[in-house]
Amino acid sequence: MKLYYSRGACSLAPHIVAHEAGLQIELDKVDTKTKTTQNGGDLKQVSPNGYVPVLQLDDGEYLTEAAVVVQYLADLRPQSGLAPAQGTMARYRLMEWLGFISTELHKGYSPLFHPTTPEEYKTIVRQKLALRLAYVENRLAGQQFLMGDAFSVADAYLFVIVNWSRATQVDLTAFPNVQAFQQRVAHRPAVQAAMKAEGLVK
């Protein structure tokens, strides 16, 4: 399998999951501005939308969307416990979290990366993100991870998105549970391995 990724982007989530699951994947770094890959390919040939992550399967098929890719990888190693079994209520709770992270947080941070976004609108975006982060803060009270005490693919995705806070000037001071969660996840060996591979930590 090959993962098309961009340094520190949402593609870091499936990268982390692959390490957590003990899966061997090839990496192909993408320049998000030119849409070209490190190996000289054209990202739009495999992802018409022109964004990462893209997971190329061994049979040549492609999967996109972080929330889908992380579940696919987890299902390849069910013994890893990274995703509950298909058809269970716990699995639907996982998908509930992945949907929330994707639509309310991931897309919430996105306008803050665009240089043409007016500062007035960025203020509104940060206020809305604070409301969403407050929800996560409350749900993390008294537990280690989103699903309880077991790390899941949703935690990998949440970690990556919230990790954008410093670069986008999103203040996490009011969210001690979220900050503690970020620190816990950051110290996981698989997370360190993925971040080192992307040049995010030494």
C-alpha positions as CSV (number, residue, x, y, z in Angstrom):
1,M,0.0,0.0,0.0
2,K,1.1,3.6,-0.6
3,L,0.0,6.6,1.3
4,Y,0.0,10.0,-0.4
5,Y,0.6,12.5,2.3
6,S,1.5,16.1,3.0
7,R,3.6,17.0,6.0
8,G,1.4,17.5,9.1
9,A,-1.8,17.5,7.1
10,C,-4.8,15.3,7.9
11,S,-3.0,12.5,6.2
12,L,-0.9,12.2,9.3
13,A,-3.9,10.5,10.9
14,P,-3.8,7.4,8.7
15,H,0.0,7.5,8.9
16,I,-0.3,7.2,12.7
17,V,-2.9,4.4,12.4
18,A,-0.7,2.4,10.1
19,H,2.1,2.6,12.7
20,E,-0.3,1.7,15.5
21,A,-1.6,-1.3,13.5
22,G,1.9,-2.4,12.5
23,L,1.2,-2.1,8.8
24,Q,3.9,-1.5,6.3
25,I,3.1,1.3,3.9
26,E,5.0,3.2,1.2
27,L,5.0,7.0,1.5
28,D,4.8,9.5,-1.3
29,K,5.0,13.1,-0.2
30,V,2.8,15.6,-1.9
31,D,3.4,19.3,-2.6
32,T,-0.1,20.7,-2.0
33,K,0.6,23.8,-4.0
34,T,1.8,22.1,-7.2
35,K,-0.2,18.9,-6.6
36,T,2.9,16.9,-7.6
37,T,4.4,14.0,-5.6
38,Q,7.9,13.4,-4.4
39,N,8.2,10.6,-6.9
40,G,7.2,12.9,-9.8
41,G,3.6,11.9,-10.0
42,D,0.5,14.1,-10.5
43,L,-1.8,13.9,-7.4
44,K,-4.9,14.7,-9.4
45,Q,-4.4,11.4,-11.3
46,V,-5.2,9.6,-8.1
47,S,-7.3,12.2,-6.3
48,P,-9.4,14.4,-8.6
49,N,-10.1,16.7,-5.7
50,G,-6.3,17.3,-5.4
51,Y,-6.0,16.6,-1.7
52,V,-4.6,14.1,0.7
53,P,-4.8,11.5,2.1
54,V,-5.0,9.0,-0.7
55,L,-4.3,5.4,0.1
56,Q,-3.4,3.2,-2.9
57,L,-4.3,-0.4,-2.2
58,D,-2.3,-3.4,-3.3
59,D,-4.9,-4.1,-6.0
60,G,-4.5,-0.6,-7.5
61,E,-7.7,0.9,-6.1
62,Y,-7.6,4.2,-4.3
63,L,-9.3,5.3,-1.1
64,T,-9.7,9.0,0.0
65,E,-11.1,10.8,3.0
66,A,-9.2,10.5,6.3
67,A,-12.2,9.2,8.2
68,V,-12.6,6.3,5.7
69,V,-8.9,5.6,5.3
70,V,-8.3,5.2,9.0
71,Q,-11.2,2.7,9.4
72,Y,-9.9,0.7,6.4
73,L,-6.4,0.4,7.9
74,A,-7.9,-0.5,11.3
75,D,-10.0,-3.2,9.8
76,L,-6.9,-4.8,8.2
77,R,-5.7,-5.4,11.8
78,P,-8.8,-6.0,13.9
79,Q,-6.7,-7.4,16.7
80,S,-5.2,-3.9,17.1
81,G,-8.4,-2.7,18.7
82,L,-8.2,0.6,16.8
83,A,-11.8,0.3,15.6
84,P,-14.7,-1.7,17.1
85,A,-16.2,-4.5,15.0
86,Q,-18.4,-3.6,12.1
87,G,-22.1,-3.5,12.9
88,T,-21.7,-2.9,16.6
89,M,-23.0,0.1,18.5
90,A,-19.4,0.9,19.5
91,R,-18.5,1.1,15.8
92,Y,-21.3,3.6,15.1
93,R,-20.1,5.6,18.1
94,L,-16.7,5.7,16.4
95,M,-18.2,6.8,13.1
96,E,-20.1,9.4,15.0
97,W,-16.8,10.8,16.4
98,L,-15.1,10.6,13.0
99,G,-18.0,12.5,11.4
100,F,-17.8,15.2,14.1
101,I,-14.1,15.6,13.7
102,S,-14.3,15.7,9.9
103,T,-17.1,18.2,9.6
104,E,-17.0,20.4,12.8
105,L,-13.2,20.5,13.5
106,H,-11.3,19.6,10.4
107,K,-13.4,21.9,8.1
108,G,-13.5,24.4,11.0
109,Y,-9.8,24.9,11.0
110,S,-9.5,25.0,7.2
111,P,-10.3,28.7,6.7
112,L,-7.6,29.7,9.1
113,F,-4.9,28.4,6.7
114,H,-6.0,30.5,3.7
115,P,-4.1,33.7,3.4
116,T,-7.1,35.4,1.8
117,T,-9.4,34.8,4.7
118,P,-10.3,38.1,6.2
119,E,-9.1,38.6,9.8
120,E,-12.7,39.4,10.9
121,Y,-13.9,36.1,9.6
122,K,-11.0,34.3,11.3
123,T,-12.2,35.6,14.6
124,I,-15.6,34.2,14.0
125,V,-14.1,30.8,13.0
126,R,-12.0,30.7,16.2
127,Q,-15.1,31.4,18.3
128,K,-17.0,28.6,16.6
129,L,-14.1,26.2,17.0
130,A,-14.0,27.1,20.7
131,L,-17.6,25.8,21.0
132,R,-16.7,22.6,19.3
133,L,-13.6,22.1,21.4
134,A,-15.7,22.7,24.5
135,Y,-17.8,19.7,23.5
136,V,-14.7,17.6,23.2
137,E,-13.4,18.9,26.5
138,N,-16.5,17.8,28.3
139,R,-16.5,14.4,26.6
140,L,-12.9,13.8,27.6
141,A,-13.6,14.5,31.3
142,G,-12.6,11.5,33.3
143,Q,-11.4,9.4,30.4
144,Q,-8.2,9.0,28.5
145,F,-9.6,8.9,24.9
146,L,-12.7,9.7,23.0
147,M,-14.1,6.1,23.3
148,G,-13.0,5.6,26.9
149,D,-9.7,4.2,27.9
150,A,-8.7,2.5,24.6
151,F,-7.0,4.5,21.8
152,S,-8.9,4.4,18.5
153,V,-8.6,5.8,15.0
154,A,-10.8,8.7,16.1
155,D,-8.1,9.8,18.6
156,A,-5.5,9.8,15.9
157,Y,-7.7,12.0,13.7
158,L,-8.5,14.4,16.6
159,F,-4.9,14.7,17.6
160,V,-3.8,15.7,14.1
161,I,-6.5,18.3,13.7
162,V,-6.1,19.9,17.2
163,N,-2.4,19.9,16.6
164,W,-3.0,22.7,14.1
165,S,-4.0,25.0,16.9
166,R,-0.6,26.7,17.3
167,A,-0.2,27.4,13.6
168,T,-3.7,28.9,13.4
169,Q,-3.7,30.8,16.7
170,V,-6.5,28.7,18.2
171,D,-6.2,29.2,22.0
172,L,-6.5,25.9,24.0
173,T,-6.0,27.5,27.4
174,A,-9.7,26.9,28.4
175,F,-9.5,23.2,27.5
176,P,-7.2,21.4,29.9
177,N,-8.6,17.9,29.1
178,V,-7.9,18.5,25.4
179,Q,-4.4,19.7,26.2
180,A,-3.8,16.6,28.3
181,F,-5.2,14.4,25.6
182,Q,-2.8,16.0,23.0
183,Q,0.2,15.4,25.3
184,R,-0.9,11.7,25.9
185,V,-1.3,11.0,22.3
186,A,1.9,12.8,21.3
187,H,4.0,10.5,23.5
188,R,2.7,7.3,21.9
189,P,5.5,5.5,20.1
190,A,3.5,5.1,16.9
191,V,2.6,8.8,16.9
192,Q,6.3,9.7,17.4
193,A,7.3,7.4,14.6
194,A,4.8,8.9,12.1
195,M,5.7,12.4,13.1
196,K,9.5,11.7,12.8
197,A,8.9,10.2,9.4
198,E,7.2,13.4,8.3
199,G,9.9,15.6,9.8
200,L,7.5,17.1,12.4
201,V,9.7,16.1,15.4
202,K,13.4,15.2,15.7
